Amino acid sequence: MAANITRVQSYMNAHGLNFRPHIKTHKIPAVAAAQVAAGAKGINCQKVTEAEIFADAGFEDILITFNILGTEKLERLSSLNDRIGALKVVADSATTVDGLSAHFAGRKPLAVLVECDTGGGRCGVQTPAEAAALARHIAGKPGLSFGGLMTYPKPKSAVAVQTFLSGTIALLQADGIDCAIVTSGGTPSLFDAHLVTAATEHRAGTYIYNDRSMVRSGHCSEDDCAMHILATVVSRPTPDRAVIDAGSKALTSDLLGFSDYGVVVGYPDAVIASLSEEHGVIDLSKCTGPRPEIGEKLRIIPNHTCVVSNLFDRMVFHRDGIVTRVEDVAARGLVW
Amino acid sequence: MAANITRVQSYMNAHGLNFRPHIKTHKIPAVAAAQVAAGAKGINCQKVTEAEIFADAGFEDILITFNILGTEKLERLSSLNDRIGALKVVADSATTVDGLSAHFAGRKPLAVLVECDTGGGRCGVQTPAEAAALARHIAGKPGLSFGGLMTYPKPKSAVAVQTFLSGTIALLQADGIDCAIVTSGGTPSLFDAHLVTAATEHRAGTYIYNDRSMVRSGHCSEDDCAMHILATVVSRPTPDRAVIDAGSKALTSDLLGFSDYGVVVGYPDAVIASLSEEHGVIDLSKCTGPRPEIGEKLRIIPNHTCVVSNLFDRMVFHRDGIVTRVEDVAARGLVW
């Protein structure tokens, strides 16, 4: 984990990009503190309640990349804005912007970035013209300031991202509207971030631990995967089947395009073929060497680390097998 | 939920079957208390720490359907056995049985059932002969008593279950060994439980809330699904796309053979097409009627309730929309 922090921050420094780690992957203030100590500009949260926990831990520069709607959440957002230095949110519709403005008018202004769908197919305005129109709408609203542009792109789509963002910036420049922050994101294409020259910053979460999907994307090697689930073989009902005490409650059902549920370190031919909540069934039929025995502990690299963090109350950190600290996953399980 | 409890307990009563609800689906002592008040004989847990929480809440008859291995867990299991009336575990190997015996010798004896793989393909001995041999092994071990047979079958496999269990019982009868408990399980085939005439009891978890997979199996209708995830539409980037604030952290990635992630109540043609941790993307292209708007709250029936319970710290109970109580999901997130 320490090496992952250094490697990514060094890349960002080399390219003059601000870096904003997404805390979704670890949800632990002490880990975010290490990221900021290494040079990260601020942090990225996805929920108001997550941001509250990190504000309590002393973080002042927080971007919430989510459309915040509804009186309760807006009230909490406004209280949070009053107590930290640089809170920012995103919006992709006039409905969201108008809700924010109705709450923030007459209070400490909130910076709002326009979320752009540059091909990711999730939230975001669909064209530079829409983005510019929403930016103008924000700039004209009481209680708000226009903060810039944000996108969560499809991996390996630097050209599309650059085209969308630079097109929007050009439209806004014609109106004399400045984009203070232009932020793209994602770990799979993290080392292509410098190709999006319109961006001032990059956000990423998964790089902190890495996982099987990041190995596949070419971002890292298996040795760079810092999170392991430690499971015990509890049954060997047949020569070709081992059952471990880690199921979907530990590994999650996230396949991310794989056909099985993780990598068993030291048993490259073992296939975690199916999961129920508390059991994982491993197919050993392709193993030519030794096979794990009942009671043996296995280290598993998950397909997707972020969802695993959310399942556990505590995370155990170690260096070379010696436990260095145990941290509460402070921002796990938050509903909004 | 109340109707689900009544319906299933009435069926068990009508067929003279003991019923043992699996707490994995709700993980809430107050819900288990309602199940026992309705007539359930005891409860089923999957982990020692779950059983501890339910023992603290006053439950005395607990079956842990898991191979318990390792000194720490065995020590906790032994302490638990000392303080409740009828603790039972399962084993499917001599390794597990020998570990139990080494810990329980000289202490209050522990009842151990033999787990049988009747086609489910998870844990369990593979044949009646193996089951009988392991039963004899348990019966001869200090600190243990042979408690009977347990299986978690493949759905709709009553004949295979009956054949395996009755075959094992016959082998043991020849040795004068009695099977006090013969327990099968599962919600999908719950109303076929009486076809397994060798069984003395049935275990089931999902029936308490039901879910989309139980509707598909024919166990219940959509109206019998008692658990809903309440989500808010936060974005409508295109006419055919809605994005909600419920992703894999709320609905889980469990597909269970479906190609999408749940049922949107009131919008039968809406398809929850993809999830990231905090977003669900709904494809509205097949909706012929009205489409949900930004800010609208949607009720979602998940594919699989058990995994959803594990994601939330609290569950809100209501009757006709009026909240009746909020309960901690006391046994969620337990590691062992």
HADDOCK unambig.tbl for C-alpha pairs under 7 A between the chains (distance, minus, plus):
assign (segid A and resid 67 and name CA) (segid B and resid 234 and name CA) 5.96 0.50 0.50
assign (segid A and resid 69 and name CA) (segid B and resid 234 and name CA) 7.00 0.50 0.50
assign (segid A and resid 69 and name CA) (segid B and resid 295 and name CA) 6.64 0.50 0.50
assign (segid A and resid 122 and name CA) (segid B and resid 243 and name CA) 6.92 0.50 0.50
assign (segid A and resid 122 and name CA) (segid B and resid 281 and name CA) 6.45 0.50 0.50
assign (segid A and resid 123 and name CA) (segid B and resid 235 and name CA) 6.08 0.50 0.50
assign (segid A and resid 123 and name CA) (segid B and resid 237 and name CA) 6.00 0.50 0.50
assign (segid A and resid 123 and name CA) (segid B and resid 243 and name CA) 6.64 0.50 0.50
assign (segid A and resid 124 and name CA) (segid B and resid 237 and name CA) 5.91 0.50 0.50
assign (segid A and resid 125 and name CA) (segid B and resid 237 and name CA) 5.90 0.50 0.50
assign (segid A and resid 126 and name CA) (segid B and resid 237 and name CA) 6.85 0.50 0.50
assign (segid A and resid 234 and name CA) (segid B and resid 67 and name CA) 5.94 0.50 0.50
assign (segid A and resid 234 and name CA) (segid B and resid 69 and name CA) 6.99 0.50 0.50
assign (segid A and resid 235 and name CA) (segid B and resid 92 and name CA) 6.99 0.50 0.50
assign (segid A and resid 235 and name CA) (segid B and resid 123 and name CA) 6.08 0.50 0.50
assign (segid A and resid 237 and name CA) (segid B and resid 123 and name CA) 6.01 0.50 0.50
assign (segid A and resid 237 and name CA) (segid B and resid 124 and name CA) 5.93 0.50 0.50
assign (segid A and resid 237 and name CA) (segid B and resid 125 and name CA) 5.91 0.50 0.50
assign (segid A and resid 237 and name CA) (segid B and resid 126 and name CA) 6.84 0.50 0.50
assign (segid A and resid 243 and name CA) (segid B and resid 122 and name CA) 6.90 0.50 0.50
assign (segid A and resid 243 and name CA) (segid B and resid 123 and name CA) 6.63 0.50 0.50
assign (segid A and resid 249 and name CA) (segid B and resid 307 and name CA) 6.98 0.50 0.50
assign (segid A and resid 253 and name CA) (segid B and resid 253 and name CA) 5.21 0.50 0.50
assign (segid A and resid 253 and name CA) (segid B and resid 254 and name CA) 5.50 0.50 0.50
assign (segid A and resid 254 and name CA) (segid B and resid 253 and name CA) 5.51 0.50 0.50
assign (segid A and resid 277 and name CA) (segid B and resid 307 and name CA) 6.93 0.50 0.50
assign (segid A and resid 281 and name CA) (segid B and resid 122 and name CA) 6.44 0.50 0.50
assign (segid A and resid 295 and name CA) (segid B and resid 69 and name CA) 6.63 0.50 0.50
assign (segid A and resid 307 and name CA) (segid B and resid 249 and name CA) 6.97 0.50 0.50
assign (segid A and resid 307 and name CA) (segid B and resid 277 and name CA) 6.93 0.50 0.50
assign (segid A and resid 311 and name CA) (segid B and resid 311 and name CA) 6.69 0.50 0.50
assign (segid A and resid 311 and name CA) (segid B and resid 333 and name CA) 6.09 0.50 0.50
assign (segid A and resid 312 and name CA) (segid B and resid 333 and name CA) 5.81 0.50 0.50
assign (segid A and resid 313 and name CA) (segid B and resid 333 and name CA) 6.76 0.50 0.50
assign (segid A and resid 333 and name CA) (segid B and resid 311 and name CA) 6.11 0.50 0.50
assign (segid A and resid 333 and name CA) (segid B and resid 312 and name CA) 5.81 0.50 0.50
assign (segid A and resid 333 and name CA) (segid B and resid 313 and name CA) 6.75 0.50 0.50
